[in-house]
Amino acid sequence: MPVAIGKKNVILQSFEEEKNQLAIKLLSLKDKTLLLTFKVLFDDLTKPTKKISKTQYNKEIDAAVKRVRAGKSISNDEVMNEMDQW
């Protein structure tokens, strides 16, 4: 049930109402690519995650540092410029 809060009577909806509204919006999508993008995102967010060991974590961090030092990365500005082209 929605609850009114504050001077402007902001309506806070329950989690179930929010979830239902999101489902309706997703069902109304016409763009298949966008829908598949949401599916991949939700699948990734809802699958159980396996914890990794401290050793594996450090190994992944070291590999990332090597990639950055080797110039195999892009700057935030480059990312923003690429996004502007979308």
Secondary structure, 3 states (H helix, E strand, C coil): CCEEECCCCEEECCHHHHHHHHHHHHHCCCCHHHHHHHHHHHHHHHCCCCCCCHHHHHHHHHHHHHHHHCCCCCCHHHHHHHHHCC
